[in-house]
Amino acid sequence: MKKNIAIITGASSGMGMEFAFQIDCLFTKLDEIWLIARREERLIELSKLLETKTKIIPMDVSNKEQVEDFYTLLNKEQPKLRMLINCAGYGLMGKVEDIPIEEQLGMVDVNVRALTNITYACLPYLTKNARIIQLASAAAFLPQKNFAVYAAGKSYVLSFSRALEEELKPKHIYVTAVCPGPVDTAFFDKADTYGHSLLLKEKTMVSADRVVKKALHDSYKKKQVSVCSPLMQAFMLVTKILPHRFIFFVMRFLK
Ligand SMILES: NC(=O)c1ccc[n+]([C@@H]2O[C@H](COP(=O)([O-])OP(=O)(O)OC[C@H]3O[C@@H](n4cnc5c(N)ncnc54)[C@H](OP(=O)(O)O)[C@@H]3O)[C@@H](O)[C@H]2O)c1
């Protein structure tokens, strides 16, 4: 019999791991949660903490051969996919001229190309009323100096997710783009390799638990965009109504 499953990429850490915990508690009718990331040992540790059966898929989502194997696995298993959550991603702060080009293209490969590829691979298996949750970012709302490639990639994720939802709505499949500001995860260990985040980050940071709870609630409500904190909701509004050149000017004074 076909299994009811959820798939989570980036499940070895941060928000992906938190989604696994919350889905495990909320969706008791799932047969399996498929956990994807490169660090297999962390996925194994996570799976021991979950009630739901898991399938551990150690995979680099930007590796062509490994993603082809993922297509093959889906084709073999023919699952009933209830939920796809794309969390795999990373960001690097710093000026475009200061970050090695391979690193910047790596961000595009994981945050943009791989997310598109994994989503495409999963489309045939999504059931009626299935949900897709895509981790974008509040960085998607506005071009950001010293975070240029990351912000541009997240704008893609937001735009892609909203368009995809319009395409999938007739099939009763709903897509939510999650756009948090800074979240307390391992993200910044890597992000600060070539530059530094704004000090403001510390004051605006929220927990992964809170972002995920809101994302699952908004996904249930069929919302296209999930923004966790009132501050980031205000930021989204400001980027919609004020000229971006004016916001850039104000942001020059933020530390
Ligand atoms: N933290 C924030 O402030 C923040 C804010 C807005 C949006 N986001 C977005 O939220 C998502 C989750 O980030 P997080 O904060 O939870 O960071 P995190 O704790 O660093 O988790 C990132 C996850 O992505 C996985 N990953 C990275 N590259 C991968 C690859 N090539 N193949 C497979 N998996 C890969 C990592 O697993 P492995 O290393 O084991 O592969 C890890 O599980 C990202 O898309 C990030 O851009 C984060």
The ligand as a MOL file (V3000), in Angstrom:
LIG
                    3D

  0  0  0     0  0            999 V3000
M  V30 BEGIN CTAB
M  V30 COUNTS 48 52 0 0 0
M  V30 BEGIN ATOM
M  V30 1 N 18.2160 31.3900 10.5920 0
M  V30 2 C 17.7740 32.4760 9.9940 0
M  V30 3 O 17.9660 33.6040 10.4850 0
M  V30 4 C 16.9440 32.3780 8.7380 0
M  V30 5 C 16.1160 33.4440 8.4170 0
M  V30 6 C 15.3390 33.3710 7.2680 0
M  V30 7 C 15.3910 32.2510 6.4600 0
M  V30 8 N 16.2300 31.2260 6.7870 0 CHG=1
M  V30 9 C 16.2520 30.0610 5.8850 0
M  V30 10 O 15.7360 28.9520 6.5930 0
M  V30 11 C 16.2850 27.7360 6.0600 0
M  V30 12 C 16.7780 26.8850 7.2090 0
M  V30 13 O 17.8490 27.5660 7.8440 0
M  V30 14 P 18.2050 27.3970 9.3850 0
M  V30 15 O 18.1260 28.7300 10.0020 0
M  V30 16 O 17.4270 26.2890 9.9770 0 CHG=-1
M  V30 17 O 19.7550 27.0640 9.2620 0
M  V30 18 P 20.6160 25.7880 9.6930 0
M  V30 19 O 20.3450 25.4360 11.1150 0
M  V30 20 O 22.0080 26.1310 9.2930 0
M  V30 21 O 20.0460 24.6070 8.7680 0
M  V30 22 C 20.3190 24.5440 7.4100 0
M  V30 23 C 19.9630 23.1610 6.9240 0
M  V30 24 O 20.1860 23.1100 5.5040 0
M  V30 25 C 20.8810 21.9070 5.2130 0
M  V30 26 N 21.6580 22.0830 3.9890 0
M  V30 27 C 22.4890 23.0920 3.6680 0
M  V30 28 N 23.0710 22.8580 2.4860 0
M  V30 29 C 22.5980 21.6660 2.0520 0
M  V30 30 C 22.8310 20.8650 0.9060 0
M  V30 31 N 23.6770 21.2470 -0.0590 0
M  V30 32 N 22.1680 19.6960 0.7780 0
M  V30 33 C 21.3040 19.2890 1.7480 0
M  V30 34 N 21.0440 19.9930 2.8480 0
M  V30 35 C 21.6890 21.1690 3.0140 0
M  V30 36 C 21.7560 21.6550 6.4390 0
M  V30 37 O 22.0560 20.2780 6.5560 0
M  V30 38 P 23.4900 19.6020 6.2850 0
M  V30 39 O 24.5480 20.6030 6.6130 0
M  V30 40 O 23.4890 18.3950 7.1760 0
M  V30 41 O 23.4510 19.2310 4.8450 0
M  V30 42 C 20.8050 22.0710 7.5530 0
M  V30 43 O 19.9820 20.9930 7.9100 0
M  V30 44 C 17.3530 28.1660 5.0620 0
M  V30 45 O 16.8180 28.1010 3.7750 0
M  V30 46 C 17.6300 29.6200 5.4310 0
M  V30 47 O 18.0610 30.3530 4.3090 0
M  V30 48 C 17.0030 31.2540 7.9130 0
M  V30 END ATOM
M  V30 BEGIN BOND
M  V30 1 1 1 2
M  V30 2 2 2 3
M  V30 3 1 2 4
M  V30 4 1 4 5
M  V30 5 2 4 48
M  V30 6 2 5 6
M  V30 7 1 6 7
M  V30 8 2 7 8
M  V30 9 1 8 9
M  V30 10 1 8 48
M  V30 11 1 9 10
M  V30 12 1 9 46
M  V30 13 1 10 11
M  V30 14 1 11 12
M  V30 15 1 11 44
M  V30 16 1 12 13
M  V30 17 1 13 14
M  V30 18 2 14 15
M  V30 19 1 14 16
M  V30 20 1 14 17
M  V30 21 1 17 18
M  V30 22 2 18 19
M  V30 23 1 18 20
M  V30 24 1 18 21
M  V30 25 1 21 22
M  V30 26 1 22 23
M  V30 27 1 23 24
M  V30 28 1 23 42
M  V30 29 1 24 25
M  V30 30 1 25 26
M  V30 31 1 25 36
M  V30 32 1 26 27
M  V30 33 1 26 35
M  V30 34 2 27 28
M  V30 35 1 28 29
M  V30 36 1 29 30
M  V30 37 2 29 35
M  V30 38 1 30 31
M  V30 39 2 30 32
M  V30 40 1 32 33
M  V30 41 2 33 34
M  V30 42 1 34 35
M  V30 43 1 36 37
M  V30 44 1 36 42
M  V30 45 1 37 38
M  V30 46 2 38 39
M  V30 47 1 38 40
M  V30 48 1 38 41
M  V30 49 1 42 43
M  V30 50 1 44 45
M  V30 51 1 44 46
M  V30 52 1 46 47
M  V30 END BOND
M  V30 END CTAB
M  END
